[in-house]
């Protein structure tokens, strides 16, 4: 039995991030246009990708013995993830007005960019050198 290699898990995580991001943007743009009516299989796919993404992230943190309370950049990334999910929820379904949907979508893009910058730079404040 082959043990999961760190680089394989990291590649899976990054690939799943890309897939999840594309799926979210597709859903958000369809919701903004008022034509988002996902099928059961599409919803299952989205949840499966996001679940695998979470499992890979937890696996990476476990492999590296990273504690988000002690490692500030990981804590910031997780906090950003919760904010991204909340904004995404408003962009997809919880906001009644088109203006709020668009605003929360744009804000979710900014938060996603922050999460990626934190992950790449391993810093909670990645835009300060």
C-alpha positions in Angstrom: 0.0 0.0 0.0 1.4 3.4 -1.0 1.4 6.2 1.6 0.1 9.5 0.3 3.1 11.7 -0.7 3.1 15.3 0.4 3.7 16.7 -3.1 0.8 14.5 -4.5 -1.5 15.8 -1.7 -0.4 19.4 -2.3 -1.0 19.0 -6.1 -4.5 17.5 -5.5 -5.3 20.4 -3.1 -4.2 23.1 -5.6 -6.1 21.3 -8.4 -9.2 21.1 -6.3 -8.9 24.8 -5.4 -8.9 25.6 -9.1 -11.9 23.4 -9.8 -13.8 24.7 -6.8 -13.1 28.3 -7.8 -14.3 27.7 -11.4 -17.5 26.0 -10.2 -18.2 28.8 -7.7 -17.7 31.5 -10.4 -20.0 29.6 -12.8 -22.7 29.3 -10.2 -22.3 32.9 -9.0 -22.5 34.3 -12.5 -25.6 32.2 -13.3 -27.2 33.3 -10.0 -26.5 37.0 -10.9 -28.1 36.4 -14.2 -31.1 34.8 -12.5 -30.7 31.4 -14.2 -29.0 29.3 -11.6 -31.1 26.1 -11.1 -28.6 23.4 -10.4 -29.4 19.7 -10.9 -28.9 17.2 -8.2 -25.8 15.8 -9.9 -24.3 19.2 -10.2 -24.9 20.0 -6.6 -23.3 16.6 -5.7 -20.3 17.4 -7.8 -19.8 20.8 -6.1 -20.1 19.3 -2.7 -17.8 16.4 -3.5 -15.1 18.7 -4.8 -15.3 21.0 -1.8 -15.2 18.0 0.6 -12.2 16.6 -1.1 -10.6 20.0 -1.0 -11.2 20.2 2.8 -9.9 16.7 3.3 -6.7 17.5 1.4 -6.2 20.7 3.4 -6.6 18.9 6.7 -4.3 16.2 5.4 -1.6 18.7 4.5 -1.8 20.4 7.9 -1.7 17.1 9.6 1.3 15.9 7.7 3.2 19.1 8.5 2.0 19.2 12.1 0.5 22.7 11.5 -1.7 24.1 14.2 -3.8 27.1 12.9 -3.8 28.6 16.4 0.0 28.7 16.5 0.7 29.2 12.7 -0.8 32.6 12.1 -0.9 32.4 8.3 -2.9 29.1 8.5 -5.3 30.6 10.9 -5.7 33.6 8.6 -6.3 31.3 5.7 -9.0 29.4 7.5 -10.7 32.6 8.7 -10.6 33.9 5.1 -12.2 30.6 4.0 -15.1 31.1 6.4 -15.6 34.6 5.1 -15.3 33.4 1.5 -18.0 30.8 2.2 -20.3 33.4 3.8 -19.9 35.9 1.0 -20.4 33.1 -1.6 -23.6 32.0 0.1 -25.0 35.5 -0.2 -23.8 35.8 -3.8 -25.5 32.5 -4.7 -28.8 32.4 -2.8 -29.2 34.5 0.4 -29.3 38.0 -1.1 -32.6 39.3 -2.4 -31.2 42.2 -4.5 -29.0 42.0 -7.6 -26.8 44.8 -6.2 -26.1 42.8 -3.0 -25.4 39.6 -5.1 -22.9 41.4 -7.2 -21.3 43.2 -4.2 -20.9 39.9 -2.3 -19.6 38.2 -5.4 -16.9 40.9 -5.9 -16.0 40.8 -2.2 -15.7 37.0 -2.4 -13.2 37.4 -5.3 -11.1 39.7 -3.2 -11.2 37.3 -0.2 -10.2 34.4 -2.5 -7.3 36.4 -3.8 -6.2 37.1 -0.2 -6.5 33.4 0.7 -4.3 32.4 -2.3 -1.7 35.1 -1.4 -1.6 33.9 2.2 -1.1 30.3 1.0 1.7 31.2 -1.4 3.5 33.7 0.9 2.9 31.8 4.2 2.1 35.2 5.8 -1.1 36.5 7.3 -0.3 39.9 5.8 1.0 38.8 2.4 0.9 42.2 0.7 3.5 43.6 3.2 7.1 42.7 2.5 
